[in-house]
Amino acid sequence: MCLLLFAYKIHPKYKLMLAANRDEFYERPTASAQFWTDAPQVLAGRDLVQSGSWLGVTRTGRLAAVTNFRDPNQPKGAVSRGNLVGDFLRGTDSVSEYLNKVENTAENYTGFNLLVGDFGPEHAELAYFSNRGTGVKILDAGIYGLSNALLDTPWPKVVQGKENLAKIVEKNVECSPNPLFELMQTSFPAEDKYLPETGIGLERERILSACFIETPIYGTRCSSVILIGYDNSISFSEASFHPSVDRMNETFQII
């Protein structure tokens, strides 16, 4: 997962509005979002190489998402980052309990950003942790953006994405997934003067600065929209992409 834009506790209908793009090599085997046979309460996509995930929810309102931290010189961890999502969704730890455990084992993973939340009927909690940051952060109400640096690092697609999400929140009381999908499919790269320097070279920085990425071998594999209402309804919508096939859409109404 390489871009998350989300509004938390500021929309009149939804506790959480989250839009996400997963960027990956096209050849990497992947299963689209579905309920897992080995964990029927979990709805998530699945990496078929390591069996982990990048984004998912459960029938009871648990949510998790992970993005990679971009640093070509960082050491490679021994454990797949996709396990961070699956372990939370399958588990029963509170948000804080889980992230404290992750913090204690953070050196086992290549650089990551992890967002976990619990949106049960009596409470809502959302928190963030990165093993390239400075501890667990319980999030207040607001609009946030997360790519392949720390939360709200002002990369162009994060800044622009947050601004556009704020407009959607303001104008769409009965928000459907459609404007959020449109938001995530902007394919224009940023101007060079706004690009970060993460050690991958100017050409790659330019390609990866777009919200929606397209190259011959690597790009945005899916866009996902999760809406969690104050009435405890959960909607998960996904559009999958591949250069050789047309766009595919799936929508799940969990509750």
CORCOR-V140495 format. One record per pair of residues at least 6 apart in sequence whose ideal C-beta (glycine too) atoms are under 7 Angstrom apart, sorted by the first residue. I is the first residue (numbers start at 0). GAP is how many residues later the second one is. D is the distance in Angstrom with one decimal. If there is no record, write none. Layout:
# CORCOR-V140495
I|GAP|D ; I|GAP|D
This chain:
# CORCOR-V140495
0|19|5.7 ; 0|21|4.8 ; 0|53|3.9 ; 0|54|5.6 ; 0|64|5.6 ; 0|65|6.0 ; 0|66|4.8 ; 1|19|6.0 ; 1|20|6.7 ; 1|21|3.9 ; 1|65|5.8 ; 1|145|6.1 ; 1|146|5.9 ; 2|17|6.6 ; 2|18|4.5 ; 2|144|5.1 ; 2|154|6.3 ; 2|158|6.9 ; 2|208|6.2 ; 3|14|6.6 ; 3|16|4.9 ; 3|61|5.7 ; 3|63|6.6 ; 3|111|6.5 ; 3|142|4.3 ; 4|14|5.0 ; 4|140|5.3 ; 4|156|4.5 ; 4|157|6.4 ; 4|160|4.9 ; 5|10|6.4 ; 5|11|6.4 ; 5|12|4.1 ; 5|138|5.5 ; 6|10|4.5 ; 6|136|5.0 ; 6|158|6.0 ; 6|162|5.0 ; 7|8|5.6 ; 7|118|5.5 ; 7|131|6.1 ; 7|133|5.7 ; 7|134|6.1 ; 7|136|6.9 ; 8|6|5.9 ; 8|115|7.0 ; 8|132|3.7 ; 9|131|5.4 ; 9|132|6.6 ; 9|133|6.8 ; 9|159|6.2 ; 10|6|5.7 ; 10|158|5.2 ; 10|164|6.9 ; 11|161|6.0 ; 12|160|6.6 ; 12|161|6.9 ; 12|162|7.0 ; 12|216|5.8 ; 12|217|6.7 ; 13|161|7.0 ; 13|213|5.3 ; 13|214|6.2 ; 13|215|5.4 ; 14|104|5.7 ; 14|109|5.0 ; 14|213|5.0 ; 14|214|6.8 ; 14|215|5.8 ; 15|101|6.9 ; 15|103|6.4 ; 15|210|6.8 ; 15|212|4.4 ; 16|152|6.8 ; 16|158|6.6 ; 16|163|7.0 ; 16|210|5.8 ; 17|208|4.5 ; 18|161|4.2 ; 18|164|5.9 ; 18|165|5.1 ; 18|206|5.3 ; 19|35|5.5 ; 19|45|6.3 ; 19|204|4.8 ; 20|163|5.2 ; 20|190|6.7 ; 20|191|6.5 ; 20|199|4.9 ; 20|202|5.4 ; 21|32|5.1 ; 21|33|7.0 ; 21|198|6.9 ; 21|199|5.2 ; 21|200|5.1 ; 22|190|5.3 ; 22|196|6.4 ; 22|197|5.3 ; 22|198|6.8 ; 23|197|4.9 ; 24|192|6.1 ; 24|193|5.1 ; 25|191|6.2 ; 25|192|6.8 ; 25|193|6.8 ; 25|216|6.0 ; 25|217|6.6 ; 27|21|6.3 ; 28|19|3.8 ; 28|20|6.1 ; 29|15|6.6 ; 29|17|6.1 ; 29|18|6.1 ; 29|191|6.4 ; 30|14|6.3 ; 30|15|4.2 ; 30|17|5.9 ; 31|13|5.8 ; 31|190|6.9 ; 31|206|6.4 ; 31|208|5.3 ; 31|218|6.6 ; 32|10|6.1 ; 32|11|6.1 ; 32|12|4.8 ; 32|191|7.0 ; 32|203|6.4 ; 32|205|4.6 ; 32|217|6.3 ; 34|7|6.8 ; 34|8|5.4 ; 35|6|4.6 ; 35|8|6.9 ; 38|51|4.9 ; 40|17|4.7 ; 40|18|4.8 ; 40|19|6.7 ; 41|14|5.7 ; 41|16|5.5 ; 41|47|4.6 ; 41|48|6.3 ; 42|13|6.0 ; 42|14|5.5 ; 42|193|5.6 ; 42|209|6.0 ; 42|211|6.5 ; 43|9|4.3 ; 43|11|6.4 ; 43|12|2.6 ; 43|41|6.9 ; 43|45|6.5 ; 44|8|5.8 ; 44|9|6.4 ; 44|10|6.6 ; 44|177|6.6 ; 45|7|5.5 ; 46|6|6.7 ; 46|35|5.1 ; 49|30|3.9 ; 49|32|5.3 ; 51|28|5.0 ; 51|30|1.9 ; 51|31|4.8 ; 51|33|6.3 ; 51|34|5.3 ; 52|29|5.5 ; 52|32|4.4 ; 52|33|5.3 ; 53|11|6.6 ; 53|12|5.8 ; 53|28|6.5 ; 53|31|6.4 ; 54|10|4.4 ; 54|30|6.8 ; 54|169|5.6 ; 55|8|6.1 ; 55|29|5.8 ; 55|33|5.1 ; 56|6|4.9 ; 56|169|6.0 ; 56|177|6.0 ; 56|179|5.8 ; 56|197|6.9 ; 57|31|5.4 ; 58|195|5.5 ; 58|196|7.0 ; 59|60|6.3 ; 60|57|6.4 ; 60|58|3.7 ; 60|59|5.1 ; 60|167|6.5 ; 60|171|6.8 ; 60|173|6.4 ; 61|26|6.6 ; 61|27|5.6 ; 61|56|5.5 ; 62|53|6.9 ; 62|54|4.4 ; 62|56|6.6 ; 62|163|6.8 ; 63|21|4.3 ; 63|24|4.4 ; 63|25|5.6 ; 63|51|6.8 ; 63|52|4.7 ; 64|20|6.6 ; 64|50|4.7 ; 65|15|5.4 ; 65|16|6.9 ; 65|18|5.3 ; 65|19|5.3 ; 65|46|5.6 ; 65|47|6.7 ; 65|48|5.2 ; 66|45|7.0 ; 66|46|4.6 ; 66|79|5.9 ; 66|80|6.5 ; 66|81|5.8 ; 67|13|6.9 ; 67|43|6.7 ; 67|44|6.3 ; 67|80|5.6 ; 68|42|3.0 ; 68|43|5.8 ; 68|44|6.2 ; 68|61|6.5 ; 68|63|4.8 ; 68|79|6.1 ; 68|80|6.9 ; 69|78|3.9 ; 69|79|6.6 ; 69|128|4.7 ; 70|40|5.6 ; 70|127|6.8 ; 70|128|6.8 ; 71|127|4.8 ; 71|128|5.9 ; 72|126|6.3 ; 73|36|6.3 ; 73|37|5.1 ; 75|34|5.3 ; 76|31|5.4 ; 76|32|3.9 ; 76|33|4.2 ; 77|30|5.5 ; 78|29|4.5 ; 78|30|5.6 ; 80|28|5.3 ; 80|29|6.4 ; 80|31|4.6 ; 83|18|6.4 ; 83|28|6.7 ; 83|30|5.2 ; 87|10|5.3 ; 87|28|5.1 ; 90|7|6.6 ; 92|8|7.0 ; 93|24|6.8 ; 94|21|5.4 ; 94|22|6.5 ; 94|23|5.3 ; 94|30|4.7 ; 94|32|4.9 ; 95|31|6.8 ; 95|40|6.9 ; 97|18|6.1 ; 98|17|6.4 ; 98|28|5.7 ; 98|30|4.7 ; 98|37|4.5 ; 99|36|6.6 ; 101|12|6.5 ; 101|27|6.0 ; 102|26|6.2 ; 102|33|6.2 ; 105|25|3.6 ; 108|22|6.0 ; 110|20|6.2 ; 110|21|4.9 ; 111|18|6.5 ; 111|19|6.0 ; 112|17|4.7 ; 112|33|5.6 ; 112|37|7.0 ; 112|38|6.7 ; 113|14|7.0 ; 113|15|5.1 ; 113|16|7.0 ; 114|13|5.4 ; 114|31|6.7 ; 115|11|6.0 ; 116|8|6.3 ; 116|9|4.0 ; 117|7|5.3 ; 118|109|4.8 ; 120|111|5.1 ; 125|13|4.7 ; 126|9|5.9 ; 126|10|6.3 ; 126|11|4.9 ; 126|12|6.1 ; 127|9|4.8 ; 127|11|6.1 ; 127|23|5.2 ; 128|7|4.9 ; 129|20|5.7 ; 131|18|6.7 ; 132|17|5.3 ; 142|19|5.3 ; 142|22|5.7 ; 142|23|5.4 ; 143|7|6.3 ; 143|8|6.0 ; 144|7|5.9 ; 144|13|3.7 ; 144|16|5.4 ; 144|17|4.6 ; 146|8|5.4 ; 146|10|6.4 ; 146|11|5.4 ; 148|6|6.3 ; 151|6|6.9 ; 154|41|5.5 ; 155|34|3.5 ; 155|38|4.7 ; 155|53|5.6 ; 156|33|6.9 ; 156|52|6.1 ; 156|53|6.8 ; 156|54|4.8 ; 160|22|6.7 ; 160|50|6.3 ; 163|19|5.2 ; 164|18|6.4 ; 167|7|6.6 ; 167|11|5.0 ; 167|12|6.7 ; 167|15|6.7 ; 171|7|6.1 ; 176|48|4.1 ; 176|50|7.0 ; 176|60|4.2 ; 179|45|4.6 ; 180|42|5.7 ; 180|44|6.2 ; 180|58|6.1 ; 183|27|6.0 ; 183|28|6.5 ; 183|39|4.4 ; 184|27|4.7 ; 184|38|6.6 ; 185|24|6.9 ; 185|25|4.3 ; 185|26|6.0 ; 186|23|5.1 ; 186|25|4.5 ; 186|27|6.4 ; 187|22|6.1 ; 188|17|5.0 ; 188|18|6.7 ; 188|20|4.8 ; 188|21|4.9 ; 189|19|4.0 ; 191|10|6.8 ; 191|14|6.6 ; 194|10|4.5 ; 194|11|6.4 ; 194|14|5.8 ; 195|9|6.5 ; 197|7|6.8 ; 206|6|6.6 ; 206|8|6.2 ; 211|8|4.9 ; 212|6|4.6 ; 212|7|5.0 ; 219|21|5.9 ; 220|19|6.8 ; 220|20|6.1 ; 221|16|5.6 ; 221|17|6.4 ; 221|18|4.6 ; 221|19|6.5 ; 222|16|4.8 ; 223|13|6.9 ; 223|14|4.8 ; 224|12|4.5 ; 225|10|5.4 ; 226|8|4.4 ; 227|6|5.4 ; 231|23|6.0 ; 232|22|5.3 ; 233|20|4.0 ; 233|21|5.1 ; 234|16|7.0 ; 234|18|5.6 ; 235|16|4.6 ; 235|18|6.6 ; 236|14|4.4 ; 237|12|5.1 ; 238|8|5.5 ; 238|9|6.8 ; 238|10|5.1 ; 239|8|4.5 ; 240|6|5.9
